[in-house]
Amino acid sequence: MTHTRRLMAVHAHPDDESSKGAATTARYAAEGHEVLVVSCTGGERGDILNPAFGTEPKTLDEMKQIRRTEMANAANALGVSQHWLGFVDSGLPEGDPLPPLPQGSFAAGNMRDEIAALVAVVRQFQPHVMTTYDPMGGYPHPDHVRAHQVALGAFLAAGDPAAFPDAGPPWSVLKLYYNHDFSLARSMTLHEALREANHPSPFGEWIERREQWDIVERPVTTRIDVADYQSQRDTALLAHASQIDPEGFFFAVPREIERDVWPWEEYELAASRVPTHLPETDLFAGIDPHAADTELQSRLTESAHVAGYEDLVPGDLLADLIQGRTHAQSPWGIEGSSSPDDAEMEE
């Protein structure tokens, strides 16, 4: 019997799966693992960002249908499956002060209901690994921040038989990662390589702004070599024709330069229920697929909990999830695992 590993990538909008961790998902799918992209919203409030796209849709429903077609083409390019969680894009609020979020939108919705929806998908697909955004959402778009919160809530609750009992039999995701596709280190490395090649760089002003912002660079624990899958990522990006300008930022770096100086995608191991040894070069490191689906799940279910993760989840959400239960286990997993804070990624 073949035991494949399963990866779930939780994203806010269609096109996020193609710009954040896309080559990683393409690689694992090509290697025979099951990969499911979960799109929390339909991208209905996205703007047309490609000047060559054509007529802008007049309604949210029209935009939703465009984004669904694009998403199907992108998933096909990456070789992955895809699921719509069913919530409505919140849009990117602008102004000072910021306007309220649209009523009924993802970021303004009932977080418990949103977590319950993702828990049901987790329990059906039974992923060994989940990826999503860091607590800032990668950047502070309200839907990205909410996607982080919902993914984290599902990671904590899906293995607890007392949490969301109507969402299916419990399943404990073994590892949770945050995507780090737009790190300052990546931008500076590509910027210097472009300058050395006498090629225009799109990163100069961006780096200056980033250095002025009060943004703490999060730790990188895991690098996935994706040099052979960057072309699939590009095909998936171009499938989102309403969002991606072929002459724009995402295609400003010659691919031979990118392959030479930055042939990987980076992640932060946020939590693990199996022993880990950092740094890593594989999201599935430490996972025995034979054990992961049998005795390990039984053991995790017997000791299921959603407490002990106070450093990962807002206190009010944690309290809502705990529902009166407490447990003192470390979030970094079963004995023998190590915290990403203790690791130094080799350059």
C-alpha positions as CSV (number, residue, x, y, z in Angstrom):
1,M,0.0,0.0,0.0
2,T,1.3,3.4,-0.9
3,H,1.1,6.1,1.8
4,T,1.1,9.5,0.2
5,R,1.5,12.6,2.3
6,R,-1.1,15.4,2.2
7,L,-0.5,19.1,2.1
8,M,-3.1,21.8,2.6
9,A,-2.3,25.4,1.6
10,V,-4.8,28.0,3.1
11,H,-5.0,31.3,1.2
12,A,-7.2,34.4,1.4
13,H,-8.0,34.9,-2.3
14,P,-7.6,33.2,-5.7
15,D,-4.1,34.2,-7.0
16,D,-2.5,34.0,-3.5
17,E,-1.8,30.3,-4.1
18,S,0.1,31.3,-7.2
19,S,2.2,34.0,-5.7
20,K,2.9,32.4,-2.3
21,G,4.3,28.9,-2.1
22,A,3.1,27.9,-5.6
23,A,6.3,26.2,-6.7
24,T,6.3,24.2,-3.5
25,T,2.8,22.9,-4.1
26,A,3.7,22.1,-7.7
27,R,6.7,20.1,-6.6
28,Y,4.9,18.1,-4.0
29,A,2.0,17.4,-6.4
30,A,4.5,16.3,-9.1
31,E,6.2,14.0,-6.6
32,G,2.9,12.2,-6.0
33,H,1.6,13.8,-2.8
34,E,-1.9,15.1,-2.5
35,V,-2.1,18.9,-2.4
36,L,-5.2,20.9,-1.6
37,V,-5.4,24.7,-2.0
38,V,-8.2,26.2,0.2
39,S,-9.3,29.7,-1.0
40,C,-11.1,31.4,1.9
41,T,-12.9,34.0,-0.3
42,G,-13.9,34.3,-4.0
43,G,-11.8,37.4,-4.6
44,E,-15.0,39.3,-5.5
45,R,-13.8,42.7,-4.4
46,G,-10.4,42.5,-6.2
47,D,-9.6,45.2,-8.7
48,I,-8.5,44.5,-12.3
49,L,-4.7,44.9,-12.0
50,N,-3.7,43.9,-15.5
51,P,-4.2,46.9,-17.9
52,A,-4.5,44.5,-20.9
53,F,-7.3,42.5,-19.3
54,G,-10.2,44.4,-20.9
55,T,-13.6,45.4,-19.6
56,E,-14.0,45.6,-15.8
57,P,-16.8,43.5,-14.4
58,K,-19.8,45.5,-13.2
59,T,-20.9,43.3,-10.2
60,L,-19.3,41.2,-7.5
61,D,-20.9,38.1,-9.1
62,E,-19.3,38.9,-12.4
63,M,-15.9,39.3,-10.8
64,K,-16.5,36.1,-8.8
65,Q,-17.0,34.1,-12.0
66,I,-13.9,35.5,-13.5
67,R,-11.8,34.6,-10.5
68,R,-13.3,31.1,-10.4
69,T,-12.3,30.4,-14.0
70,E,-8.8,31.8,-13.4
71,M,-8.4,29.7,-10.2
72,A,-9.4,26.5,-12.0
73,N,-6.7,27.2,-14.7
74,A,-4.1,28.0,-12.0
75,A,-4.9,24.8,-10.1
76,N,-4.5,22.9,-13.3
77,A,-1.1,24.5,-14.0
78,L,0.1,23.6,-10.5
79,G,-1.4,20.1,-10.5
80,V,-3.3,20.6,-7.3
81,S,-6.8,20.3,-6.1
82,Q,-8.7,23.4,-4.9
83,H,-11.6,24.1,-2.5
84,W,-13.7,27.2,-2.0
85,L,-14.3,27.9,1.7
86,G,-17.2,30.1,0.6
87,F,-16.7,33.5,2.2
88,V,-16.8,36.9,0.6
89,D,-13.8,39.1,-0.1
90,S,-13.5,42.0,2.2
91,G,-11.6,44.2,-0.2
92,L,-8.6,46.4,0.9
93,P,-9.9,49.4,2.9
94,E,-8.2,52.7,2.2
95,G,-8.4,56.1,3.9
96,D,-7.7,57.8,7.2
97,P,-9.5,56.8,9.2
98,L,-10.1,53.4,7.5
99,P,-13.7,52.7,6.5
100,P,-15.6,49.8,8.1
101,L,-15.3,46.4,6.5
102,P,-18.2,45.4,4.2
103,Q,-21.0,43.7,6.1
104,G,-21.0,40.0,5.5
105,S,-17.4,39.9,4.4
106,F,-14.8,37.4,5.5
107,A,-12.8,39.7,7.8
108,A,-16.0,41.0,9.4
109,G,-17.7,37.7,9.8
110,N,-18.1,35.3,12.7
111,M,-14.7,33.8,13.2
112,R,-16.0,30.7,14.9
113,D,-18.2,29.8,11.9
114,E,-15.2,30.4,9.6
115,I,-13.0,28.1,11.7
116,A,-15.7,25.5,11.8
117,A,-15.9,25.5,8.0
118,L,-12.2,25.0,7.7
119,V,-12.2,22.3,10.4
120,A,-14.7,20.3,8.3
121,V,-12.3,20.5,5.3
122,V,-9.3,19.5,7.4
123,R,-11.2,16.5,8.8
124,Q,-12.2,15.4,5.3
125,F,-8.9,15.9,3.5
126,Q,-6.8,14.9,6.5
127,P,-3.6,16.9,5.7
128,H,-0.3,16.1,7.4
129,V,0.9,19.6,6.9
130,M,-0.8,23.0,6.6
131,T,0.7,26.2,5.3
132,T,-0.7,29.7,5.6
133,Y,0.3,33.3,6.5
134,D,2.1,34.7,9.5
135,P,0.0,36.7,12.1
136,M,0.4,39.9,10.0
137,G,-1.1,38.0,7.0
138,G,2.2,38.4,5.1
139,Y,1.0,42.0,4.7
140,P,-1.8,43.6,6.6
141,H,-4.7,42.9,4.3
142,P,-7.7,42.1,6.5
143,D,-8.5,38.9,4.7
144,H,-4.9,37.7,5.0
145,V,-4.9,38.4,8.7
146,R,-8.2,36.6,9.0
147,A,-7.0,33.7,6.9
148,H,-4.1,33.3,9.4
149,Q,-6.5,33.3,12.3
150,V,-8.9,30.8,10.8
151,A,-6.1,28.5,9.7
152,L,-4.5,28.6,13.1
153,G,-7.9,28.0,14.8
154,A,-8.5,25.0,12.5
155,F,-5.0,23.6,13.2
156,L,-5.7,23.8,17.0
157,A,-9.2,22.5,17.0
158,A,-9.5,19.9,14.2
159,G,-7.9,17.1,16.3
160,D,-10.1,17.7,19.3
161,P,-13.2,15.5,19.3
162,A,-15.0,17.9,21.6
163,A,-14.5,20.8,19.2
164,F,-16.9,21.2,16.4
165,P,-18.3,17.7,16.8
166,D,-20.6,18.0,13.8
167,A,-17.6,18.7,11.5
168,G,-16.5,15.1,11.1
169,P,-14.1,12.7,13.0
170,P,-11.1,14.5,14.5
171,W,-7.9,14.8,12.6
172,S,-4.7,16.4,13.9
173,V,-2.6,18.3,11.4
174,L,1.0,17.5,12.3
175,K,2.9,20.6,11.2
176,L,1.9,24.3,10.6
177,Y,4.0,26.6,8.4
178,Y,3.9,30.3,7.5
179,N,4.8,31.3,4.0
180,H,7.8,33.7,3.6
181,D,7.9,34.5,-0.1
182,F,8.4,38.2,0.2
183,S,11.2,38.5,2.8
184,L,13.6,41.4,2.8
185,A,16.5,38.9,2.3
186,R,15.0,37.6,-0.9
187,S,14.3,41.1,-2.2
188,M,17.8,42.3,-1.4
189,T,19.5,39.2,-2.9
190,L,17.6,39.6,-6.2
191,H,18.1,43.4,-6.2
192,E,21.9,42.9,-5.9
193,A,22.0,40.2,-8.6
194,L,20.1,42.4,-11.0
195,R,22.4,45.3,-10.4
196,E,25.4,43.1,-11.0
197,A,23.9,42.0,-14.3
198,N,23.1,45.6,-15.3
199,H,19.5,44.8,-15.3
200,P,16.8,47.1,-14.0
201,S,15.6,46.1,-10.5
202,P,12.0,46.6,-9.3
203,F,13.1,46.2,-5.7
204,G,14.9,49.5,-4.9
205,E,12.1,51.6,-3.7
206,W,10.4,48.6,-2.1
207,I,13.5,47.8,-0.1
208,E,13.7,51.5,1.1
209,R,10.1,51.5,2.2
210,R,10.4,48.1,3.8
211,E,13.4,49.2,5.8
212,Q,11.4,52.3,7.0
213,W,8.5,50.2,8.2
214,D,8.4,48.7,11.6
215,I,8.4,45.2,10.4
216,V,10.3,42.4,12.2
217,E,11.7,39.8,9.9
218,R,10.4,36.5,11.0
219,P,12.6,33.4,11.3
220,V,13.1,31.1,8.4
221,T,13.3,27.4,9.3
222,T,12.7,25.6,6.1
223,R,13.8,26.1,2.5
224,I,12.3,24.1,-0.3
225,D,14.3,23.8,-3.6
226,V,11.8,24.7,-6.3
227,A,14.1,25.6,-9.2
228,D,12.5,23.0,-11.4
229,Y,9.0,24.2,-10.6
230,Q,9.3,28.0,-11.1
231,S,7.9,27.7,-14.6
232,Q,4.7,26.1,-13.3
233,R,4.4,28.9,-10.8
234,D,4.7,31.4,-13.6
235,T,2.0,29.6,-15.6
236,A,-0.3,29.6,-12.6
237,L,0.3,33.3,-12.1
238,L,-0.5,34.1,-15.7
239,A,-3.7,32.1,-15.3
240,H,-5.0,35.0,-13.1
241,A,-5.2,37.3,-16.0
242,S,-7.3,39.9,-14.2
243,Q,-4.7,40.2,-11.5
244,I,-1.3,39.7,-13.0
245,D,0.3,42.0,-15.5
246,P,2.8,39.9,-17.6
247,E,4.9,43.1,-17.9
248,G,4.6,43.8,-14.1
249,F,6.4,43.2,-10.9
250,F,6.1,39.4,-10.7
251,F,7.9,39.0,-14.1
252,A,10.5,41.7,-13.7
253,V,13.3,39.3,-12.7
254,P,14.9,37.2,-15.5
255,R,14.2,33.6,-14.5
256,E,17.8,32.5,-15.1
257,I,18.9,35.0,-12.5
258,E,16.2,33.9,-10.0
259,R,17.1,30.3,-10.5
260,D,20.8,31.0,-9.8
261,V,20.5,33.2,-6.7
262,W,17.1,32.2,-5.1
263,P,16.0,28.8,-6.2
264,W,13.9,28.0,-3.2
265,E,10.7,29.1,-1.3
266,E,11.0,29.7,2.4
267,Y,8.8,28.9,5.4
268,E,8.7,29.3,9.1
269,L,7.7,26.2,11.2
270,A,5.1,27.7,13.5
271,A,4.0,24.5,15.3
272,S,4.7,20.8,15.1
273,R,3.2,17.8,16.8
274,V,6.1,15.5,15.7
275,P,9.8,15.8,16.5
276,T,11.7,18.2,14.3
277,H,15.3,19.0,13.5
278,L,15.9,22.4,12.1
279,P,16.7,23.8,9.6
280,E,14.7,21.7,7.2
281,T,14.5,21.2,3.4
282,D,11.2,19.3,3.4
283,L,7.8,20.3,4.8
284,F,7.1,16.6,5.5
285,A,10.3,16.1,7.5
286,G,9.7,14.0,10.6
287,I,6.4,12.6,9.3
288,D,6.1,8.9,8.9
289,P,3.0,8.5,6.6
290,H,2.5,4.9,7.9
291,A,2.3,6.1,11.5
292,A,0.7,9.4,10.7
293,D,-2.6,7.9,9.7
294,T,-2.9,5.3,12.4
295,E,-1.4,5.1,15.9
296,L,-0.1,8.7,15.9
297,Q,-3.6,10.0,15.2
298,S,-5.0,7.8,17.9
299,R,-2.5,9.1,20.4
300,L,-3.1,12.7,19.4
301,T,-6.8,12.3,19.6
302,E,-6.6,10.8,23.1
303,S,-4.6,13.8,24.3
304,A,-6.4,16.4,22.1
305,H,-6.3,20.0,23.3
306,V,-6.4,23.5,22.0
307,A,-4.6,25.1,24.9
308,G,-0.8,25.6,25.3
309,Y,-0.6,27.8,22.1
310,E,-1.0,31.2,23.7
311,D,2.0,32.5,21.8
312,L,0.4,31.6,18.5
313,V,-3.2,32.7,18.8
314,P,-5.0,35.8,20.2
315,G,-6.3,35.3,23.7
316,D,-9.9,35.9,22.9
317,L,-9.9,33.3,20.1
318,L,-8.0,30.9,22.2
319,A,-10.6,31.2,25.0
320,D,-13.4,30.6,22.5
321,L,-11.7,27.5,21.2
322,I,-10.7,26.1,24.6
323,Q,-14.3,26.1,25.8
324,G,-13.1,25.5,29.4
325,R,-10.5,22.9,28.6
326,T,-6.8,23.3,29.6
327,H,-3.6,21.4,28.8
328,A,0.0,22.3,29.5
329,Q,1.6,20.6,26.5
330,S,4.2,22.7,24.6
331,P,3.1,23.9,21.1
332,W,6.4,22.7,19.7
333,G,5.3,19.2,19.7
334,I,5.9,15.8,21.3
335,E,9.2,15.4,23.2
336,G,12.3,15.8,21.1
337,S,11.0,18.7,18.9
338,S,12.7,22.0,18.9
339,S,11.4,25.6,18.5
340,P,12.2,27.6,15.4
341,D,13.6,30.3,17.6
342,D,16.4,27.9,18.4
343,A,17.4,27.3,14.8
344,E,19.7,29.2,12.6
345,M,19.1,28.8,8.9
346,E,22.3,28.1,7.0
347,E,23.0,30.5,4.2
